[in-house]
């Protein structure tokens, strides 16, 4: 257990992961205060909690005075643009310059720990990927998939910062997609459509992480002052075809050339905002990550498997009815 009555700041606090983390931390006696930072308002329940102070602030602006004023000891950096967009420069500013600014503000304010939620998309989905990607595997995000590219660039910024500030504990959690009964973002809304597309001849294994396991892990990282780089994913995998079947959705199987062509054209013409064609690689090739390191070094065991996480989401979407 931590030896401080921790004062924690969370950037991107109003998002799906941030809201869940706040609910988790609110229950902890050792948490003295939570500084919630975002450009969107908090859900009402979290905003009403006496431990939580919400500040409307863009991560592109300096945060060191804010951190100092609230006595911040640990920062969980979650502010990152997840949804694809056509204004790549604006998204990059938030993702990269925002991350750099949060780190520098933390150093100026005397913050003792930073926890950053990375992504296994930094490995990219490639036909020559090994069955399990380790933390030593090359970082090679899919070209044109900005989320993965920016996550890889942000990691470089964080690792360089960590070398300059060895006094600050820095944990990078390379997470797979997070799902659960509370999820409400553009990914979950995409699965609400009457059918899912699939690439003919491909049915890749998918890893998922349950929302409660992620909140527990980030809490653990704060209490133990964890530093280092770790892959994070629920046990096992679930195939793309199984995900569609459990949702009760029809899979529309199309040849890769056709699906890539249609997706590229509709993206360029702004007829859809779900994904550029580069995103199709993640339902074509494997990108599963090994969690052996976090088990071995931290003794972490997740409560939910990848299948459990999908089941929890599917049950909510289908009103509790999921086919076997």
C-alpha positions in Angstrom: 0.0 0.0 0.0 1.1 3.6 -0.7 2.6 5.5 2.2 1.0 8.8 1.1 -2.5 10.2 1.3 -2.2 10.6 -2.4 -3.2 13.6 -4.4 -3.7 12.4 -7.9 -4.3 14.3 -11.2 -5.9 12.7 -14.2 -5.8 14.2 -17.7 -8.6 13.2 -20.0 -10.6 12.6 -16.9 -14.0 12.8 -18.5 -13.4 10.0 -21.0 -14.4 6.4 -20.6 -11.2 5.2 -19.0 -10.8 8.3 -16.9 -14.3 8.2 -15.5 -13.9 4.6 -14.5 -10.6 5.3 -12.8 -12.1 8.2 -10.8 -14.9 5.8 -9.6 -12.2 3.3 -8.6 -10.0 5.8 -6.7 -13.0 7.5 -4.9 -13.4 4.3 -2.9 -9.8 4.4 -1.6 -9.1 5.8 1.9 -5.5 6.7 1.0 -6.6 8.9 -1.9 -6.9 12.4 -0.4 -7.9 14.3 -3.6 -8.4 13.8 -7.3 -7.8 16.6 -9.7 -9.8 15.9 -12.9 -8.6 17.7 -16.0 -10.4 17.8 -19.3 -12.1 20.1 -21.8 -15.4 18.2 -21.3 -17.4 18.1 -18.1 -17.2 15.1 -15.8 -20.2 12.7 -15.5 -22.4 14.1 -12.8 -21.8 11.4 -10.2 -18.0 11.9 -10.2 -18.3 15.7 -10.3 -20.4 15.6 -7.1 -17.8 13.6 -5.1 -16.0 15.6 -2.4 -12.6 14.2 -3.3 -12.9 15.3 -6.9 -12.0 18.8 -8.2 -12.8 19.3 -11.9 -10.8 21.9 -13.9 -11.7 22.7 -17.5 -8.2 22.9 -19.0 -6.6 21.9 -22.3 -3.4 19.8 -22.1 -1.9 22.1 -24.6 -1.7 24.8 -21.9 0.7 24.7 -19.0 -0.4 22.7 -16.0 2.5 23.1 -13.5 0.8 25.9 -11.5 -2.4 23.8 -11.3 -0.4 20.7 -10.2 1.4 22.8 -7.5 -1.8 24.4 -6.2 -3.4 21.0 -5.7 -0.2 19.4 -4.3 -0.3 16.7 -7.0 1.9 13.7 -6.3 0.9 11.4 -9.1 -0.3 12.1 -12.7 -2.3 9.6 -14.8 -2.1 10.9 -18.4 -5.1 9.7 -20.4 -5.7 12.8 -22.6 -5.3 11.4 -26.2 -7.5 11.6 -29.3 -8.8 8.1 -30.0 -11.2 8.7 -32.8 -9.7 9.0 -36.3 -10.0 12.5 -37.9 -9.1 14.3 -41.0 -7.3 17.2 -39.3 -4.1 15.2 -38.5 -2.1 18.2 -37.4 -4.6 19.2 -34.8 -4.8 15.7 -33.5 -1.0 15.3 -33.4 -0.7 18.5 -31.4 -3.0 17.2 -28.7 -1.4 13.7 -28.7 2.3 14.6 -28.9 2.7 18.2 -27.7 0.0 17.7 -25.1 1.9 14.7 -23.7 5.2 16.7 -23.7 3.5 19.6 -21.9 2.0 17.4 -19.2 5.3 15.8 -18.5 7.2 19.0 -18.3 4.5 20.5 -16.1 4.8 17.5 -13.8 8.6 17.9 -13.5 8.2 21.6 -12.7 5.6 20.9 -10.1 7.6 18.2 -8.3 5.3 15.3 -9.2 6.7 12.0 -8.1 5.0 9.6 -10.5 3.5 9.5 -14.0 1.3 6.7 -15.3 0.6 6.7 -19.1 -1.8 4.6 -21.0 -0.2 3.5 -24.2 -1.4 1.0 -26.8 -0.4 -2.3 -28.4 -1.2 -0.6 -31.7 2.4 0.6 -31.6 3.4 -2.9 -32.7 1.2 -2.6 -35.8 -0.9 -5.4 -37.3 1.4 -7.2 -39.8 1.4 -10.5 -41.6 4.9 -11.4 -40.2 4.0 -10.6 -36.5 5.0 -13.4 -34.1 2.1 -15.2 -32.2 2.9 -13.0 -29.2 4.6 -9.6 -29.3 6.9 -8.7 -26.3 8.0 -5.4 -25.0 11.2 -6.0 -26.9 9.4 -6.4 -30.2 10.0 -3.6 -32.8 7.7 -0.7 -32.6 6.2 -0.4 -36.1 2.7 1.1 -36.2 0.6 0.7 -39.3 1.4 3.6 -41.7 -1.5 5.9 -42.0 -3.2 4.8 -38.7 -2.7 7.9 -36.7 -3.6 6.6 -33.3 -0.9 4.0 -33.4 1.6 6.3 -35.0 1.0 9.0 -32.3 1.1 6.4 -29.5 4.5 5.3 -30.7 5.7 8.9 -30.9 4.3 9.7 -27.5 6.2 6.8 -26.0 9.5 8.2 -27.4 8.7 11.5 -25.8 8.0 9.8 -22.5 11.1 7.6 -22.6 13.3 10.6 -23.3 11.6 12.5 -20.4 12.2 9.6 -18.1 16.0 9.6 -18.9 16.2 13.3 -18.0 14.1 12.9 -14.8 15.1 9.6 -13.1 13.7 11.0 -9.9 10.1 10.6 -11.3 8.6 7.1 -11.6 7.2 6.6 -15.0 5.0 3.7 -16.0 3.9 3.0 -19.6 1.0 0.6 -19.9 0.7 -0.7 -23.5 -3.0 -1.7 -23.4 -5.1 -3.4 -25.9 -8.7 -2.2 -26.6 -10.6 -1.6 -23.3 -14.2 -2.7 -23.1 -16.9 -3.5 -20.4 -20.4 -2.7 -19.4 -19.7 1.1 -19.0 -18.1 1.7 -22.4 -19.5 4.5 -24.4 -17.2 5.8 -27.1 -16.9 5.8 -30.9 -15.6 2.2 -30.9 -18.6 0.9 -28.9 -21.0 2.9 -31.1 -19.4 1.4 -34.2 -20.4 -2.1 -32.9 -24.0 -0.9 -32.6 -24.4 -1.1 -36.4 -26.5 -3.9 -37.9 -23.4 -5.6 -39.5 -19.7 -5.8 -39.2 -17.3 -5.9 -42.1 -14.7 -8.7 -42.4 -11.9 -9.3 -44.8 -12.5 -12.5 -46.8 -10.0 -15.2 -45.8 -9.0 -13.5 -42.5 -10.2 -14.0 -38.9 -7.5 -12.6 -36.6 -7.3 -13.2 -32.8 -8.2 -10.2 -30.7 -7.1 -9.2 -27.2 -9.3 -7.1 -25.0 -9.0 -5.6 -21.5 -11.9 -5.3 -19.1 -12.4 -1.8 -17.8 -12.2 -2.9 -14.1 -8.9 -4.7 -14.7 -7.4 -1.5 -16.2 -8.7 0.7 -13.3 -7.3 -1.8 -10.8 -3.9 -1.9 -12.6 -3.5 1.9 -12.7 -4.4 2.1 -9.0 -1.8 -0.6 -8.3 0.8 1.3 -10.2 0.2 4.4 -8.1 0.2 2.5 -4.8 3.4 0.6 -5.6 5.1 3.5 -7.5 5.6 1.3 -10.5 7.9 2.3 -13.3 8.7 0.6 -16.6 7.0 -0.5 -19.8 4.4 -3.3 -19.8 2.0 -4.9 -22.2 -1.5 -5.1 -20.8 -4.2 -7.5 -22.0 -6.8 -9.9 -20.8 -6.0 -13.6 -20.9 -6.6 -15.5 -24.1 -8.0 -14.2 -27.4 -11.3 -14.0 -29.2 -11.7 -14.2 -32.9 -13.2 -11.4 -35.0 -15.9 -13.8 -36.2 -16.8 -14.8 -32.6 -17.1 -11.1 -31.6 -19.7 -10.6 -34.4 -21.6 -13.8 -33.5 -21.8 -12.9 -29.8 -23.2 -9.5 -30.7 -25.7 -11.0 -33.0 -24.3 -9.1 -35.9 -23.9 -10.3 -39.5 -20.4 -10.3 -40.8 -20.1 -8.9 -44.3 -17.1 -10.7 -45.8 -15.5 -8.8 -48.6 -12.2 -9.3 -50.6 -9.4 -7.2 -49.2 -9.0 -5.2 -52.5 -12.6 -4.2 -52.5 -12.9 -3.4 -48.8 -9.7 -1.4 -48.7 -10.9 0.5 -51.9 -14.3 1.3 -50.5 -13.0 2.3 -47.1 -10.4 4.6 -48.7 -12.9 6.2 -51.0 -15.5 6.8 -48.3 -12.9 8.1 -45.9 -11.5 10.6 -48.5 -14.9 11.8 -49.4 -15.8 12.0 -45.7 -18.8 9.7 -46.0 -17.7 7.8 -43.0 -15.6 8.7 -39.9 -15.1 5.2 -38.4 -11.6 4.5 -39.9 -9.2 5.2 -42.7 -8.3 2.1 -44.8 -5.1 1.6 -42.7 -7.4 0.6 -39.8 -8.5 -2.5 -41.6 -5.1 -4.1 -40.9 -6.3 -4.7 -37.3 -9.1 -7.0 -38.5 -6.7 -8.7 -41.0 -3.4 -9.5 -39.3 -2.5 -10.5 -35.8 -1.2 -8.0 -33.2 -1.5 -10.0 -30.0 0.9 -9.1 -27.1 2.5 -11.2 -24.4 1.7 -10.2 -20.8 4.4 -12.5 -19.4 6.5 -9.5 -18.2 3.8 -7.9 -16.1 3.0 -11.2 -14.5 6.6 -12.0 -13.8 7.8 -8.7 -12.5 4.6 -7.3 -10.9 2.7 -10.4 -10.1 -0.3 -9.0 -11.9 -3.2 -11.3 -12.6 -6.3 -10.0 -14.3 -9.7 -11.1 -13.2 -11.3 -11.0 -16.7 -10.2 -12.7 -19.9 -10.5 -11.1 -23.4 -13.6 -13.1 -23.9 -15.0 -12.0 -20.6 -14.5 -8.3 -21.5 -16.3 -8.8 -24.8 -19.1 -10.8 -23.1 -19.6 -7.9 -20.6 -19.9 -5.4 -23.5 -22.1 -7.7 -25.6 -24.5 -8.4 -22.7 -25.0 -4.7 -22.2 -25.6 -4.1 -25.9 -28.0 -7.0 -26.2 -29.8 -6.5 -22.9 -28.2 -9.5 -21.2 -28.8 -12.0 -24.0 -25.7 -13.4 -25.7 -25.6 -16.6 -27.8 -23.3 -19.4 -26.6 
